[in-house]
Amino acid sequence: QECGEKGKAWRNDFYYEHTTPKISIPRSEALVRKDWKYMYWPDHKLEQLFDVVLDPMEVQDLAKDPTQSKRLRRMRKRFEVLRMAAH
């Protein structure tokens, strides 16, 4: 599918991973959507969740916010599906 091809469906999300030596930037993986981003830092076993519409600079981590627990579970599940497909 060509980028922006008229009439074609476009993906709603994508998985990415950034692998570097530990001495520079820590490894990271993410599920990215237009409105939300789920980050996972494997070296630190850390999850983050950001509302990129209201917080485009990704300052407010919502992963521990109880009101976002359902969203976090959904994002984590989708992340795992795309992660497995990539490997």
Secondary structure, DSSP 8 states (H G I E B T S, - for coil): --TT-TT----SEEEEEE---TTSS--EEEEEESSEEEEEETTTTEEEEEETTT-TT--S--TT-GGGHHHHHHHHHHHHHHHHHH-
